[in-house]
Amino acid sequence: MEGARHEVFRSLGQWARTDIQAALTESAPDLDVMRRWAATVEGTAYFRAVMAATELYYGTQLAELAALADGAGVPVEDLLLTSLRGDLGTAARMGCSDLAWRRATTVVAHNEDGDPLLDGRLMLLTLLVEGEAAVTALWYPGTLPVNAFVATGRGLAWGINHIPAVHPYPGGAGRHFVARALQQATTLDEAVAYLQTHPSAGGFTYTIAERASGRAAVVEAVAGQVSVIEATPDDPLHWHTNHLRHIPRPPDLPPAGPQADELRDRYAESVARGRVMSSLTPGPTEPSSTWFLQALTSAPLPHGVYRVAAGPDPLMTLCTVIADMSNDRITIRSNTGQTATCALTDFAHGVPVDS
């Protein structure tokens, strides 16, 4: 999509109208739960605080969501509730696994996990908004293109993991809006500094790599707290799933209450994927893109992190992305095993990948 901001997002809404309307229909029970919670005393207080911070700092991104809703012919309030689902202390399904590598080469690798209902609906989207650097992202119709994987025309790429902030930071903005503004960062240092100075109410972990310097870092930005761990040649492999690893006072542990058992199960599943990731051993030679692809897609738990929506796990891995920053290559594998690759620079600017 290319052009002025409002027209880009309005046209996107028109183009994806069927998918956006279907997504809202399928998520209607969750939206009803959120509406009821937002009407409580506690919910109203959280919602007003998060919206106040979002409106103060992210009017541009809110306008993008409004234009998307206008084009799709859906209430902007529904898209807003969907976007704020992880910022209000309500339960949300937890998915995704990320790896960062930095030694002779730099790689960021991402498994995008989601509801099986989203299979076939996740898509690649390139935004060429006037006056801004190009952005290509994995996109769920009905949201801003922020909460999965992104590559930018400024040589940055990152995967995002959901972190359940049971006790959100009421002074923070909606995490989707923070993540959308982050996409115009010019360097890794600028991206990290932005997250350190622009708190979100809920939580994301960003596994970020920079092509120019070959640096990579994992940034936990959750409920007003931020932790940064940078990969080094002496400590090259870093991973993240859906629980906090570095913030000293984790706001993601399940509390007592009606959602406690469900949250504990999801937390335990994330920890189990983390155990698998922590056991990965690339060996003395530099790992290839194939090694990262196999690490993320070889098997489900207890031997791997690939998810197949079986047993108690409701989610599946929708696709896998390997961004080799040093060799300017990106590889994308669908959950049917179809693999495509192209130059990462071309990908960020919307050049189609070759299968």
C-alpha positions in Angstrom: 0.0 0.0 0.0 1.4 3.4 -1.0 0.4 7.0 -0.6 -0.7 9.5 2.0 -1.3 7.9 5.4 -5.1 8.2 5.6 -5.7 6.9 2.1 -3.2 4.0 2.7 -5.1 2.7 5.7 -8.5 3.5 4.4 -7.7 1.6 1.2 -6.2 -1.3 3.2 -9.5 -1.5 5.2 -11.5 -1.6 1.9 -9.2 -4.2 0.4 -9.3 -6.5 3.5 -12.9 -5.7 4.4 -14.1 -9.3 4.3 -11.2 -10.6 6.4 -11.6 -7.8 9.0 -15.3 -8.3 9.3 -14.8 -12.1 9.7 -12.1 -11.6 12.3 -14.4 -9.4 14.4 -17.3 -11.9 14.0 -15.0 -14.8 15.2 -13.7 -12.7 18.1 -17.2 -11.5 19.2 -17.2 -13.6 22.4 -13.8 -12.1 23.5 -15.0 -8.6 22.6 -18.1 -9.1 24.7 -15.9 -10.1 27.7 -13.8 -7.1 27.2 -16.8 -4.8 26.9 -18.2 -6.1 30.2 -14.9 -5.8 31.9 -14.3 -2.3 30.6 -17.7 -1.3 32.1 -16.6 -2.3 35.7 -15.1 0.2 38.0 -11.6 -1.3 37.7 -11.9 -1.8 33.9 -13.1 1.8 33.3 -10.2 3.2 35.3 -7.6 1.1 33.3 -9.3 1.9 30.0 -9.4 5.6 30.6 -5.8 5.7 31.7 -4.5 3.7 28.8 -6.5 5.7 26.3 -5.4 9.0 27.8 -1.7 8.1 27.3 -2.4 6.7 23.8 -4.3 9.8 22.7 -1.5 12.1 24.1 1.4 10.4 22.4 0.0 8.3 19.5 -2.7 10.4 17.7 -1.1 9.5 14.4 -1.4 5.8 15.0 -4.9 6.1 16.4 -5.8 7.9 13.2 -4.4 5.0 11.2 -6.7 2.6 13.0 -9.7 4.9 12.5 -9.0 5.0 8.8 -8.6 1.2 8.7 -12.0 0.8 10.4 -13.6 3.4 8.0 -12.4 1.5 5.0 -13.5 -1.9 6.4 -16.9 -0.6 7.4 -16.6 -1.6 11.0 -16.8 0.3 14.3 -13.4 1.7 15.3 -14.3 0.9 18.9 -14.2 -2.8 18.0 -10.7 -2.5 16.5 -9.6 -0.4 19.4 -10.7 -3.1 21.9 -8.9 -5.7 19.8 -5.8 -3.6 19.8 -5.9 -3.0 23.6 -6.7 -6.6 24.6 -3.1 -7.0 26.0 -3.1 -3.7 27.8 -6.0 -4.0 30.2 -5.0 -7.0 32.3 -7.4 -9.4 30.6 -6.3 -12.9 29.4 -5.0 -13.3 25.9 -3.6 -16.3 24.2 0.1 -16.5 24.3 2.2 -17.4 21.2 5.5 -17.0 19.4 9.1 -18.0 19.9 12.2 -15.9 18.9 15.9 -16.4 18.4 18.7 -13.8 18.0 22.2 -14.7 16.9 25.3 -12.5 16.7 28.8 -13.7 15.9 30.3 -13.7 12.4 26.7 -13.3 11.1 23.6 -11.8 12.6 20.2 -13.5 12.5 16.8 -12.9 14.0 14.3 -15.8 13.7 10.6 -15.9 14.6 7.8 -18.4 14.9 4.4 -16.7 14.6 1.9 -18.7 16.6 -1.8 -18.0 16.6 -5.4 -19.3 16.7 -6.1 -21.9 13.9 -9.0 -19.7 12.9 -6.3 -17.3 11.6 -4.7 -19.9 9.4 -4.8 -18.4 5.9 -5.6 -15.0 7.1 -2.2 -13.8 8.3 -0.5 -12.0 5.4 2.5 -10.0 4.3 1.9 -6.2 4.1 4.2 -3.5 2.8 3.4 0.1 3.8 5.0 2.9 1.8 3.5 5.9 3.6 4.6 9.3 2.2 7.6 10.7 4.1 8.4 7.5 6.0 10.7 4.6 5.5 9.2 1.4 4.0 7.9 -1.2 6.4 6.9 -4.8 5.6 5.2 -6.8 8.3 3.2 -9.9 9.0 -0.3 -8.6 9.4 -3.5 -9.7 11.0 -6.4 -7.9 9.3 -8.2 -5.8 11.9 -5.0 -4.6 13.7 -2.2 -2.3 13.0 0.7 -4.2 11.4 2.8 -4.5 14.5 2.4 -7.6 16.6 4.3 -10.3 14.8 7.4 -9.7 12.6 8.6 -6.5 10.8 11.5 -5.5 8.5 12.1 -1.8 7.8 13.7 0.1 5.0 16.2 1.4 7.6 17.8 -1.9 8.0 16.1 -3.2 11.2 14.1 -6.3 11.7 12.4 -7.8 14.8 10.1 -10.4 16.0 7.5 -9.7 18.7 6.3 -11.9 21.5 3.2 -11.3 23.6 3.8 -10.9 27.4 0.6 -11.1 29.6 0.8 -8.1 31.9 -1.6 -9.1 34.6 -1.0 -5.8 36.3 -0.7 -3.2 33.4 1.0 0.1 33.9 -1.8 2.7 33.8 0.5 5.5 32.7 1.5 3.6 29.6 -0.1 3.7 26.1 -1.5 0.8 24.1 1.4 -1.5 23.1 0.2 -1.8 19.5 0.6 2.0 19.1 4.0 2.1 20.7 5.1 -0.7 18.4 3.8 1.0 15.3 5.6 4.3 16.1 8.8 2.2 16.7 8.9 1.2 13.1 10.5 4.5 12.0 13.5 4.1 14.3 16.7 4.5 12.3 19.1 2.4 14.4 19.1 -0.3 17.1 20.2 2.3 19.6 17.3 4.6 18.7 14.8 1.7 18.9 16.0 0.7 22.3 16.0 4.3 23.6 12.5 4.7 22.2 11.2 1.7 24.1 13.0 2.9 27.3 11.3 6.3 27.1 7.8 5.3 25.8 6.2 2.9 28.2 3.4 0.6 27.2 0.6 -0.4 29.5 0.8 -4.1 28.4 3.8 -6.1 27.3 5.8 -7.1 24.2 9.3 -8.5 23.9 11.2 -7.3 20.8 14.0 -9.4 19.4 15.7 -6.8 17.2 18.6 -7.0 14.7 20.4 -4.3 12.8 22.0 -4.9 9.4 24.5 -2.1 9.3 26.3 -2.9 12.6 25.5 -6.6 12.9 24.1 -6.1 16.4 21.2 -7.8 18.0 19.3 -7.3 21.3 16.3 -8.6 23.2 14.1 -5.9 24.7 11.4 -6.7 27.3 9.0 -3.7 27.4 6.2 -4.7 29.8 3.9 -2.6 32.0 6.2 0.4 32.2 9.4 -1.6 32.8 12.1 -2.2 30.2 15.1 -4.6 30.2 17.7 -4.8 27.4 20.0 -7.8 26.8 22.4 -7.4 23.8 23.9 -10.5 22.1 27.7 -10.5 21.8 30.2 -12.7 20.0 31.0 -14.3 23.3 27.3 -14.9 24.2 25.8 -15.1 20.7 22.5 -17.0 21.1 19.5 -15.5 22.8 15.9 -16.7 22.9 12.5 -15.5 24.1 9.0 -17.0 24.4 6.0 -15.6 26.3 7.3 -15.1 29.8 9.6 -12.5 31.2 13.3 -13.5 31.7 15.1 -10.3 32.6 12.8 -7.7 34.2 13.5 -8.1 38.0 9.9 -7.7 39.2 7.9 -9.6 36.7 4.3 -8.3 36.2 3.3 -11.4 34.2 2.9 -14.0 37.0 -0.7 -15.2 37.3 -2.7 -13.8 40.2 -5.5 -15.4 42.1 -8.9 -15.1 40.4 -11.0 -16.7 37.7 -8.3 -16.6 35.0 -5.5 -17.9 37.3 -5.6 -21.6 36.2 -5.7 -20.7 32.5 -2.8 -18.2 32.8 -0.7 -20.6 34.8 -1.2 -23.2 32.0 -0.1 -20.7 29.4 2.8 -19.6 31.5 3.9 -23.2 31.9 3.7 -23.9 28.2 5.9 -20.8 27.5 8.4 -22.0 30.1 8.5 -25.4 28.4 9.3 -23.9 25.0 12.0 -21.9 26.8 13.6 -25.0 28.0 13.8 -26.3 24.5 15.3 -23.1 23.2 17.9 -23.0 26.0 19.1 -26.4 25.0 19.9 -25.4 21.4 23.6 -25.8 20.5 24.6 -24.4 17.2 28.1 -25.9 17.4 31.5 -24.4 16.6 30.6 -23.4 13.0 28.4 -20.4 12.1 24.7 -21.6 12.0 23.0 -21.3 8.7 19.4 -20.2 8.0 18.6 -23.8 7.6 19.7 -24.5 11.2 17.4 -21.7 12.5 14.6 -23.0 10.4 15.0 -26.5 11.7 15.3 -25.3 15.3 11.9 -23.6 15.1 10.0 -26.1 12.9 11.4 -29.6 13.7 9.0 -30.8 16.3 6.4 -29.8 18.9 6.9 -30.0 22.7 8.6 -31.6 24.5 11.3 -31.8 21.8 10.7 -28.6 19.8 8.7 -25.3 19.8 6.6 -25.8 16.7 2.9 -25.7 17.6 0.2 -27.8 16.1 -3.0 -27.0 18.1 -3.0 -30.4 19.6 -4.0 -31.6 23.1 -4.3 -28.7 25.6 -2.4 -26.3 23.4 -5.0 -24.2 21.4 -2.4 -22.5 19.1 -0.5 -23.4 16.0 2.6 -22.0 14.3 1.2 -20.1 11.3 4.6 -19.3 9.7 8.3 -19.0 10.4 10.6 -16.2 9.4 14.5 -16.2 9.3 16.1 -12.8 8.7 19.8 -13.2 7.9 21.0 -9.6 8.4 24.6 -10.2 7.4 23.8 -11.9 4.0 20.7 -9.7 3.3 18.4 -12.7 3.0 15.0 -13.5 4.4 13.3 -16.9 4.4 9.6 -17.5 5.1 8.1 -20.9 5.7 4.4 -21.5 5.8 2.8 -24.1 8.1 2.3 -26.3 5.0 6.1 -26.4 4.5 6.2 -24.0 1.5 9.3 -21.9 1.7 10.2 -18.6 0.0 13.3 -16.5 0.1 14.5 -13.1 -1.2 16.9 -10.2 -0.4 15.9 -8.7 2.9 16.3 -5.2 1.5 13.9 -6.0 -1.3 11.5 -7.6 1.1 11.4 -4.5 3.3 10.4 -2.4 0.3 7.7 -4.8 -0.9 9.5 -6.7 -3.7 7.7 -10.1 -3.9 9.6 -13.2 -2.5 10.5 -16.1 -4.8 9.2 -19.6 -3.8 
